[in-house]
Amino acid sequence: MKDRIRNIAIIAHVDHGKTTLVDKLLRAGGAFRDNQVVAERSMDSMDLEREKGITIRAKNTSVHWGERIINIVDTPGHADFGAEVERVMKMVDGVLLVVDAYDGPQAQTRFVLRKALQEGLKVILVINKIDRPHSEPAQMHDKVLELLLELDANEEQFNAPTFYGSARDGYFKENLSDENVDMFPLLEGIWNHVPAPNVNDDAPFRMLASNIAWDDYVGRVAMGKVLAGRVVKGDTVWLIRKDGKRVRNKITRIFEYTALQTNQAEEAVAGNIVGLAGFEDVDIGETLTAVETDEPIPFVDIDPPTVSMEFAVNDSPGAGREGKYVTSRQIRDRLMKETKSNISIFVSDTDLAGIFAVSARGAMQIAVLVEQMRREGFELLVSRPNVITKKDESGTTLEPFETLYIEVPQEYVNGVLKRINDRRGILVNMVAHKTSSFIEAEISTRGLIGFEYDLMNLTSGHGVMSHLFKHYAPWAGSIVTRTSGTLVSMEKGEATPYSLEDVQVRGRLFVGPGDIVYAGMIVGENPRAEDLPVNPTKAKQLTNFRTTGSEKGAGLTPPLRFSLERAIEYIAADELVEATPKNIRLRKRILDTNERRRMQKREEALSGN
């Protein structure tokens, strides 16, 4: 059976075409009828994945090509979701490295490829989007070879077969001079180059839980590659927990993943990627075995989290009116549930009731979790990301640093370099092309928080950045990432056009007419580095000579509406984001104006000592 199976992962940088490639492989393998209408990027099943155009969670499917089975794992391309890539490497025997024929290898390409090479996996290089204007597929192939050398690939990995084509248009070929036909050259390449799973058919059953799914009927489902033997429905297996405890369980369901469907099966055989149900509780990285005395299967080490944020119960004046899950217990239970299937998220209680510390790879990863929760009906408060520091042997404080990669039009280079310097980044390399420049810098994770928004403003949306965790190094010193202050509401009520027109003279508005505001809520940005109290709810007093028709408001500028990620990166240490199913609001931690002043004086007195 194992000779009829191939297990591969598709890895790439964000937006290089992985998910579209999976769609076309499924169609080529006969997963869909020729006239069947299938949503683009059908593997991106989460609403957030479709909206953002990125893969967030690793997920698997299979192409049934005649008697042959090609199991495919689609992995995220964003660095914040790197743990999703790391853990699936144990499930596969080869990788398709997808590279854009115009952009070439990027930061995340380096990250995912390094992980694959470390596992000794076979590599197939896929140069995608050769139909893109100004693409240079041959040159990008050479750049990938340089990257393979740099990452110490072995000879077989360096001599990886290469296929050129367009996933969007549904063709790949071994040579650029070949005719554009279909996807079958790539399917043949996968089958011929990726080895059959290295498993033992005759040994007792063994499997590593590399992923966790949830089924409404049977509960938790352990997903992974069967490394030895086989198991049938009704068999008894042992679960070896991370703490060494061994728990006896009975297999109640076996799932196989074909195209976009989950199908029940009678048995799971060595080499296949399956899901097994029958466990009251099972975690990623735990071992399933038929023999109680077996040793646990080693699990891949996950890079540690670098940022932490506070999640808290919403205590704003309107709390509980827009969501159905608002208590600390409900928030804590949801966070703990997340840690079961997302091994790079860490949750801990704090000394303060109703406040939890959530740690992860990056701010975007946590923002995705917050967005999922608010869509599920949760109300909560979240803080600005703080980096996780360490102490070395001499007691020196260390903080995480990252390699920053930026591609920017030539006319914006000086402004971008100045902003990197302001954030205490160090220029490592800069290469000028015909119309753009490629900048590589080393910068602390602190310095990166909010930088993407700065880059967008500096380059009128033309700058592209990516970053990759590098190491922990000594604290870089004070970094100012926001030079502006805020306009803070003094009153509770409904924002009026009359009042907002006066307020917008002071700065940029974050709210519009009719929005509900409260004391301590941030309603705009003050260009000066100080907070300014304002009243956005004041209505014009009407007389016999002044009617509503003459009220001001026609000159209002549309308010700036924040996305959740932008709001989280924008706020200062003394501010919070209020996330509800209906709204995203910015507010001060301490809502009362007088209390904020007392706190500020207290901090100034302490710093003066």
LOLO-560053 format. One record per residue (C-alpha): residue number from 1; x, y, z negated; residue in one letter. Coordinates in steps of 0.02 Angstrom, whole numbers, m for minus. Layout:
! LOLO-560053
[NUM [X Y Z] a]
...
END
This chain:
! LOLO-560053
[1 [0 0 0] m]
[2 [137 124 m46] k]
[3 [206 114 133] d]
[4 [44 193 195] r]
[5 [63 344 79] i]
[6 [163 505 90] r]
[7 [159 637 m49] n]
[8 [210 816 m7] i]
[9 [197 989 m82] a]
[10 [181 1147 21] i]
[11 [288 1287 m50] i]
[12 [315 1465 7] a]
[13 [316 1648 m39] h]
[14 [149 1738 m57] v]
[15 [55 1763 108] d]
[16 [169 1657 218] h]
[17 [25 1545 270] g]
[18 [26 1392 157] k]
[19 [m160 1377 128] t]
[20 [m204 1408 310] t]
[21 [m79 1273 358] l]
[22 [m166 1148 242] v]
[23 [m333 1191 323] d]
[24 [m265 1151 496] k]
[25 [m180 990 439] l]
[26 [m346 932 365] l]
[27 [m436 971 527] r]
[28 [m303 883 631] a]
[29 [m318 729 521] g]
[30 [m506 721 553] g]
[31 [m566 791 387] a]
[32 [m691 904 477] f]
[33 [m799 880 630] r]
[34 [m749 981 782] d]
[35 [m907 1086 767] n]
[36 [m906 1096 576] q]
[37 [m897 1272 505] v]
[38 [m768 1278 364] v]
[39 [m722 1434 266] a]
[40 [m548 1502 302] e]
[41 [m420 1456 169] r]
[42 [m541 1322 107] s]
[43 [m414 1256 m20] m]
[44 [m428 1421 m116] d]
[45 [m581 1369 m214] s]
[46 [m575 1504 m349] m]
[47 [m664 1669 m312] d]
[48 [m508 1762 m370] l]
[49 [m400 1665 m248] e]
[50 [m510 1714 m103] r]
[51 [m520 1896 m158] e]
[52 [m334 1917 m188] k]
[53 [m280 1809 m41] g]
[54 [m162 1707 m150] i]
[55 [m158 1533 m225] t]
[56 [m168 1535 m415] i]
[57 [m189 1353 m462] r]
[58 [m99 1205 m384] a]
[59 [m226 1086 m308] k]
[60 [m215 928 m206] n]
[61 [m303 848 m60] t]
[62 [m260 715 69] s]
[63 [m258 691 256] v]
[64 [m321 518 308] h]
[65 [m237 495 475] w]
[66 [m293 325 537] g]
[67 [m231 200 408] e]
[68 [m106 326 341] r]
[69 [m132 440 190] i]
[70 [m38 604 170] i]
[71 [m70 679 m2] n]
[72 [m42 867 0] i]
[73 [m20 982 m150] v]
[74 [m48 1167 m113] d]
[75 [54 1271 m234] t]
[76 [51 1456 m285] p]
[77 [174 1575 m205] g]
[78 [177 1710 m340] h]
[79 [316 1704 m471] a]
[80 [193 1725 m615] d]
[81 [117 1556 m572] f]
[82 [283 1465 m556] g]
[83 [238 1334 m686] a]
[84 [105 1271 m565] e]
[85 [246 1237 m442] v]
[86 [365 1159 m567] e]
[87 [249 1026 m634] r]
[88 [189 961 m465] v]
[89 [367 922 m411] m]
[90 [353 759 m509] k]
[91 [204 708 m401] m]
[92 [284 721 m229] v]
[93 [429 652 m126] d]
[94 [451 795 m5] g]
[95 [407 978 26] v]
[96 [354 1083 173] l]
[97 [446 1248 154] l]
[98 [340 1377 246] v]
[99 [429 1536 300] v]
[100 [356 1684 393] d]
[101 [442 1708 562] a]
[102 [443 1896 534] y]
[103 [475 1917 347] d]
[104 [593 1770 324] g]
[105 [635 1694 154] p]
[106 [581 1803 6] q]
[107 [606 1800 m183] a]
[108 [478 1664 m217] q]
[109 [547 1561 m72] t]
[110 [709 1552 m169] r]
[111 [621 1504 m331] f]
[112 [513 1363 m262] v]
[113 [651 1295 m151] l]
[114 [773 1286 m297] r]
[115 [648 1183 m396] k]
[116 [623 1063 m251] a]
[117 [810 1041 m221] l]
[118 [840 1008 m406] q]
[119 [715 865 m397] e]
[120 [807 792 m247] g]
[121 [655 808 m134] l]
[122 [663 796 55] k]
[123 [633 962 143] v]
[124 [540 999 305] i]
[125 [559 1178 364] l]
[126 [405 1259 441] v]
[127 [432 1427 528] i]
[128 [255 1497 532] n]
[129 [175 1646 621] k]
[130 [288 1641 774] i]
[131 [143 1727 864] d]
[132 [167 1881 755] r]
[133 [232 2036 847] p]
[134 [421 2062 829] h]
[135 [443 1891 747] s]
[136 [618 1814 752] e]
[137 [595 1627 718] p]
[138 [771 1575 766] a]
[139 [850 1710 656] q]
[140 [735 1664 510] m]
[141 [786 1482 530] h]
[142 [969 1534 509] d]
[143 [923 1634 353] k]
[144 [843 1481 275] v]
[145 [1000 1380 312] l]
[146 [1102 1514 223] e]
[147 [982 1501 75] l]
[148 [999 1310 72] l]
[149 [1189 1329 65] l]
[150 [1176 1457 m73] e]
[151 [1063 1341 m175] l]
[152 [1184 1194 m157] d]
[153 [1072 1085 m51] a]
[154 [1143 914 m10] n]
[155 [1184 867 169] e]
[156 [1018 783 202] e]
[157 [920 931 133] q]
[158 [1025 1054 234] f]
[159 [991 957 395] n]
[160 [804 968 368] a]
[161 [696 952 524] p]
[162 [617 1116 580] t]
[163 [448 1149 660] f]
[164 [395 1313 738] y]
[165 [217 1370 764] g]
[166 [62 1461 705] s]
[167 [m51 1387 572] a]
[168 [m185 1514 617] r]
[169 [m187 1458 799] d]
[170 [m165 1273 755] g]
[171 [m1 1218 837] y]
[172 [176 1169 789] f]
[173 [324 1106 891] k]
[174 [502 1046 861] e]
[175 [582 1166 986] n]
[176 [539 1346 1025] l]
[177 [542 1305 1210] s]
[178 [408 1169 1192] d]
[179 [228 1198 1243] e]
[180 [101 1255 1112] n]
[181 [m18 1107 1094] v]
[182 [m80 1051 923] d]
[183 [m33 1002 744] m]
[184 [19 822 780] f]
[185 [207 854 800] p]
[186 [207 918 620] l]
[187 [103 771 557] l]
[188 [224 650 641] e]
[189 [370 744 565] g]
[190 [297 729 391] i]
[191 [266 543 412] w]
[192 [438 505 484] n]
[193 [544 615 371] h]
[194 [461 607 199] v]
[195 [495 438 117] p]
[196 [361 324 48] a]
[197 [340 343 m141] p]
[198 [479 262 m243] n]
[199 [365 158 m354] v]
[200 [351 m21 m416] n]
[201 [193 m112 m360] d]
[202 [222 m262 m472] d]
[203 [264 m176 m638] a]
[204 [133 m130 m769] p]
[205 [35 30 m740] f]
[206 [123 195 m779] r]
[207 [75 375 m737] m]
[208 [124 551 m791] l]
[209 [m19 676 m815] a]
[210 [44 818 m704] s]
[211 [m120 913 m698] n]
[212 [m285 920 m791] i]
[213 [m456 938 m711] a]
[214 [m629 947 m787] w]
[215 [m782 848 m735] d]
[216 [m953 894 m805] d]
[217 [m1000 711 m827] y]
[218 [m841 631 m894] v]
[219 [m744 777 m969] g]
[220 [m556 791 m952] r]
[221 [m473 708 m802] v]
[222 [m286 669 m800] a]
[223 [m212 693 m626] m]
[224 [m45 628 m565] g]
[225 [51 505 m457] k]
[226 [40 321 m509] v]
[227 [223 274 m536] l]
[228 [200 87 m561] a]
[229 [69 m48 m550] g]
[230 [m115 m18 m531] r]
[231 [m266 17 m640] v]
[232 [m449 m22 m610] v]
[233 [m606 51 m686] k]
[234 [m633 m25 m859] g]
[235 [m448 m60 m894] d]
[236 [m374 m15 m1062] t]
[237 [m222 101 m1059] v]
[238 [m116 189 m1189] w]
[239 [m95 377 m1196] l]
[240 [75 428 m1265] i]
[241 [51 602 m1338] r]
[242 [186 736 m1342] k]
[243 [207 707 m1529] d]
[244 [240 521 m1498] g]
[245 [70 462 m1558] k]
[246 [m6 320 m1454] r]
[247 [m193 318 m1423] v]
[248 [m291 177 m1343] r]
[249 [m415 227 m1206] n]
[250 [m528 144 m1079] k]
[251 [m530 206 m898] i]
[252 [m709 259 m858] t]
[253 [m685 341 m688] r]
[254 [m552 345 m552] i]
[255 [m551 491 m429] f]
[256 [m466 513 m261] e]
[257 [m453 680 m171] y]
[258 [m493 685 14] t]
[259 [m511 843 117] a]
[260 [m619 958 9] l]
[261 [m705 816 m84] q]
[262 [m676 717 m242] t]
[263 [m724 534 m220] n]
[264 [m739 394 m345] q]
[265 [m629 241 m319] a]
[266 [m623 67 m395] e]
[267 [m434 64 m420] e]
[268 [m280 173 m422] a]
[269 [m124 100 m341] v]
[270 [60 140 m358] a]
[271 [112 291 m255] g]
[272 [m59 371 m240] n]
[273 [m109 537 m321] i]
[274 [m269 509 m421] v]
[275 [m374 571 m566] g]
[276 [m415 461 m716] l]
[277 [m555 491 m842] a]
[278 [m590 410 m1010] g]
[279 [m487 518 m1127] f]
[280 [m561 620 m1267] e]
[281 [m407 731 m1257] d]
[282 [m259 726 m1139] v]
[283 [m129 860 m1098] d]
[284 [m12 895 m953] i]
[285 [154 806 m976] g]
[286 [85 656 m1071] e]
[287 [111 475 m1016] t]
[288 [m22 346 m972] l]
[289 [36 164 m978] t]
[290 [m31 m13 m988] a]
[291 [104 m60 m1115] v]
[292 [91 11 m1291] e]
[293 [279 0 m1321] t]
[294 [329 95 m1162] d]
[295 [442 246 m1170] e]
[296 [362 413 m1120] p]
[297 [399 478 m945] i]
[298 [511 634 m947] p]
[299 [422 795 m900] f]
[300 [495 944 m806] v]
[301 [557 1088 m914] d]
[302 [451 1244 m891] i]
[303 [533 1416 m887] d]
[304 [485 1512 m1045] p]
[305 [358 1655 m1048] p]
[306 [430 1831 m1038] t]
[307 [282 1943 m1081] v]
[308 [149 1944 m1217] s]
[309 [m17 2036 m1235] m]
[310 [m145 2053 m1372] e]
[311 [m323 1990 m1344] f]
[312 [m448 2059 m1470] a]
[313 [m633 2066 m1508] v]
[314 [m717 2215 m1424] n]
[315 [m755 2344 m1560] d]
[316 [m804 2486 m1443] s]
[317 [m970 2575 m1480] p]
[318 [m1063 2480 m1343] g]
[319 [m991 2309 m1387] a]
[320 [m1104 2161 m1356] g]
[321 [m1219 2245 m1230] r]
[322 [m1138 2180 m1070] e]
[323 [m1072 2007 m1115] g]
[324 [m1134 1849 m1198] k]
[325 [m970 1789 m1276] y]
[326 [m911 1922 m1396] v]
[327 [m852 1839 m1558] t]
[328 [m672 1801 m1607] s]
[329 [m712 1616 m1617] r]
[330 [m779 1612 m1439] q]
[331 [m628 1707 m1373] i]
[332 [m507 1593 m1467] r]
[333 [m593 1434 m1406] d]
[334 [m583 1496 m1226] r]
[335 [m399 1539 m1242] l]
[336 [m359 1369 m1318] m]
[337 [m453 1285 m1176] k]
[338 [m343 1380 m1053] e]
[339 [m184 1312 m1133] t]
[340 [m244 1135 m1099] k]
[341 [m236 1155 m910] s]
[342 [m112 1300 m894] n]
[343 [53 1248 m972] i]
[344 [136 1418 m950] s]
[345 [6 1508 m1058] i]
[346 [40 1511 m1245] f]
[347 [m86 1570 m1374] v]
[348 [m55 1607 m1558] s]
[349 [m150 1688 m1700] d]
[350 [m87 1853 m1770] t]
[351 [m90 1924 m1945] d]
[352 [m244 2027 m1898] l]
[353 [m415 1946 m1890] a]
[354 [m490 1935 m1717] g]
[355 [m326 1973 m1626] i]
[356 [m230 1839 m1529] f]
[357 [m58 1845 m1447] a]
[358 [m58 1775 m1269] v]
[359 [111 1744 m1186] s]
[360 [146 1704 m1003] a]
[361 [267 1724 m858] r]
[362 [202 1894 m805] g]
[363 [66 2024 m824] a]
[364 [m25 1966 m668] m]
[365 [m46 1791 m738] q]
[366 [m128 1859 m896] i]
[367 [m233 1982 m796] a]
[368 [m302 1836 m694] v]
[369 [m352 1750 m857] l]
[370 [m439 1909 m919] v]
[371 [m530 1926 m753] e]
[372 [m589 1746 m762] q]
[373 [m651 1772 m939] m]
[374 [m750 1931 m900] r]
[375 [m831 1843 m752] r]
[376 [m881 1702 m869] e]
[377 [m970 1827 m983] g]
[378 [m836 1873 m1110] f]
[379 [m807 2045 m1185] e]
[380 [m632 2080 m1252] l]
[381 [m495 2208 m1277] l]
[382 [m320 2182 m1206] v]
[383 [m159 2277 m1237] s]
[384 [m16 2331 m1126] r]
[385 [110 2190 m1092] p]
[386 [260 2182 m1210] n]
[387 [417 2087 m1164] v]
[388 [469 1941 m1272] i]
[389 [641 1975 m1346] t]
[390 [772 1861 m1420] k]
[391 [926 1878 m1532] k]
[392 [1096 1809 m1484] d]
[393 [1222 1735 m1606] e]
[394 [1288 1907 m1651] s]
[395 [1114 1978 m1684] g]
[396 [1105 2080 m1523] t]
[397 [929 2102 m1456] t]
[398 [906 2023 m1285] l]
[399 [764 2055 m1163] e]
[400 [714 1972 m996] p]
[401 [787 2040 m835] f]
[402 [730 2005 m658] e]
[403 [797 2019 m483] t]
[404 [692 2144 m387] l]
[405 [676 2135 m198] y]
[406 [601 2281 m101] i]
[407 [575 2311 84] e]
[408 [536 2492 121] v]
[409 [535 2611 271] p]
[410 [694 2713 286] q]
[411 [613 2880 244] e]
[412 [563 2820 70] y]
[413 [728 2741 17] v]
[414 [794 2887 m86] n]
[415 [633 2905 m186] g]
[416 [626 2718 m222] v]
[417 [809 2713 m277] l]
[418 [779 2860 m394] k]
[419 [630 2773 m472] r]
[420 [730 2613 m496] i]
[421 [866 2715 m582] n]
[422 [736 2803 m692] d]
[423 [680 2631 m750] r]
[424 [860 2582 m789] r]
[425 [876 2465 m641] g]
[426 [1044 2431 m560] i]
[427 [1064 2423 m370] l]
[428 [1143 2258 m318] v]
[429 [1131 2264 m129] n]
[430 [1052 2365 9] m]
[431 [1040 2318 193] v]
[432 [976 2440 324] a]
[433 [876 2374 472] h]
[434 [809 2470 621] k]
[435 [661 2549 535] t]
[436 [670 2485 356] s]
[437 [790 2445 216] s]
[438 [802 2292 105] f]
[439 [844 2334 m76] i]
[440 [900 2210 m208] e]
[441 [913 2270 m388] a]
[442 [924 2200 m564] e]
[443 [797 2273 m683] i]
[444 [722 2229 m851] s]
[445 [546 2157 m856] t]
[446 [497 2312 m955] r]
[447 [555 2421 m813] g]
[448 [448 2322 m690] l]
[449 [285 2349 m783] i]
[450 [184 2470 m677] g]
[451 [321 2484 m545] f]
[452 [215 2408 m406] e]
[453 [90 2550 m421] y]
[454 [232 2677 m419] d]
[455 [302 2596 m262] l]
[456 [133 2603 m177] m]
[457 [119 2790 m214] n]
[458 [299 2828 m167] l]
[459 [288 2739 1] t]
[460 [106 2775 46] s]
[461 [72 2589 34] g]
[462 [213 2535 151] h]
[463 [332 2465 20] g]
[464 [333 2277 m15] v]
[465 [409 2206 m174] m]
[466 [437 2039 m258] s]
[467 [534 1989 m411] h]
[468 [608 1835 m494] l]
[469 [660 1802 m673] f]
[470 [851 1803 m688] k]
[471 [908 1795 m869] h]
[472 [904 1871 m1042] y]
[473 [1027 2014 m1068] a]
[474 [1055 2154 m1198] p]
[475 [914 2279 m1222] w]
[476 [921 2411 m1085] a]
[477 [869 2557 m1196] g]
[478 [720 2672 m1188] s]
[479 [619 2667 m1026] i]
[480 [482 2792 m982] v]
[481 [360 2708 m863] t]
[482 [220 2836 m876] r]
[483 [254 3023 m881] t]
[484 [73 3079 m889] s]
[485 [m47 3097 m1035] g]
[486 [m234 3062 m1041] t]
[487 [m399 3153 m1052] l]
[488 [m492 3078 m1201] v]
[489 [m678 3097 m1229] s]
[490 [m731 3179 m1393] m]
[491 [m915 3131 m1375] e]
[492 [m1028 2983 m1342] k]
[493 [m1158 2990 m1204] g]
[494 [m1180 3001 m1017] e]
[495 [m1052 3095 m912] a]
[496 [m1131 3244 m824] t]
[497 [m1081 3327 m659] p]
[498 [m1081 3497 m746] y]
[499 [m956 3443 m877] s]
[500 [m848 3335 m763] l]
[501 [m816 3480 m646] e]
[502 [m738 3575 m790] d]
[503 [m642 3421 m848] v]
[504 [m567 3384 m677] q]
[505 [m480 3553 m681] v]
[506 [m372 3476 m819] r]
[507 [m325 3320 m719] g]
[508 [m380 3165 m623] r]
[509 [m549 3088 m671] l]
[510 [m575 2903 m710] f]
[511 [m765 2917 m732] v]
[512 [m906 2985 m627] g]
[513 [m1077 3063 m660] p]
[514 [m1193 2943 m751] g]
[515 [m1054 2837 m827] d]
[516 [m1075 2798 m1011] i]
[517 [m929 2863 m1115] v]
[518 [m887 2864 m1300] y]
[519 [m770 2955 m1419] a]
[520 [m593 2889 m1395] g]
[521 [m624 2827 m1217] m]
[522 [m498 2882 m1085] i]
[523 [m593 2975 m949] v]
[524 [m448 3044 m847] g]
[525 [m263 3080 m829] e]
[526 [m176 3236 m893] n]
[527 [m26 3282 m783] p]
[528 [65 3338 m941] r]
[529 [136 3208 m1060] a]
[530 [7 3235 m1195] e]
[531 [m170 3181 m1235] d]
[532 [m304 3311 m1214] l]
[533 [m477 3298 m1295] p]
[534 [m621 3340 m1177] v]
[535 [m811 3332 m1177] n]
[536 [m877 3248 m1018] p]
[537 [m1058 3239 m1081] t]
[538 [m1101 3425 m1097] k]
[539 [m1257 3476 m1000] a]
[540 [m1291 3650 m933] k]
[541 [m1420 3746 m1032] q]
[542 [m1569 3786 m920] l]
[543 [m1660 3954 m922] t]
[544 [m1794 4035 m816] n]
[545 [m1656 4095 m701] f]
[546 [m1547 3938 m703] r]
[547 [m1622 3776 m642] t]
[548 [m1555 3603 m609] t]
[549 [m1539 3646 m426] g]
[550 [m1400 3769 m463] s]
[551 [m1302 3649 m575] e]
[552 [m1120 3621 m534] k]
[553 [m1054 3453 m474] g]
[554 [m1046 3464 m285] a]
[555 [m858 3491 m294] g]
[556 [m818 3333 m392] l]
[557 [m677 3224 m330] t]
[558 [m719 3037 m327] p]
[559 [m651 2957 m487] p]
[560 [m504 2837 m488] l]
[561 [m571 2662 m523] r]
[562 [m442 2542 m594] f]
[563 [m423 2360 m552] s]
[564 [m392 2253 m706] l]
[565 [m207 2226 m666] e]
[566 [m179 2412 m634] r]
[567 [m271 2459 m794] a]
[568 [m165 2340 m898] i]
[569 [m4 2410 m827] e]
[570 [m63 2591 m840] y]
[571 [m106 2599 m1025] i]
[572 [18 2652 m1158] a]
[573 [59 2563 m1320] a]
[574 [m77 2657 m1415] d]
[575 [m211 2615 m1286] e]
[576 [m317 2464 m1240] l]
[577 [m417 2399 m1092] v]
[578 [m598 2355 m1128] e]
[579 [m648 2214 m1009] a]
[580 [m831 2165 m996] t]
[581 [m930 2074 m860] p]
[582 [m990 2242 m793] k]
[583 [m851 2367 m828] n]
[584 [m666 2399 m852] i]
[585 [m635 2545 m969] r]
[586 [m479 2624 m1042] l]
[587 [m481 2680 m1224] r]
[588 [m372 2728 m1370] k]
[589 [m334 2594 m1500] r]
[590 [m396 2715 m1634] i]
[591 [m556 2794 m1573] l]
[592 [m573 2928 m1705] d]
[593 [m481 3089 m1658] t]
[594 [m436 3138 m1836] n]
[595 [m373 2966 m1878] e]
[596 [m263 2967 m1722] r]
[597 [m188 3133 m1775] r]
[598 [m150 3068 m1949] r]
[599 [m70 2912 m1876] m]
[600 [36 3017 m1757] q]
[601 [97 3129 m1899] k]
[602 [139 2976 m2003] r]
[603 [242 2902 m1860] e]
[604 [331 3067 m1830] e]
[605 [374 3079 m2014] a]
[606 [443 2901 m2015] l]
[607 [546 2930 m1858] s]
[608 [613 3091 m1935] g]
[609 [679 2993 m2083] n]
END
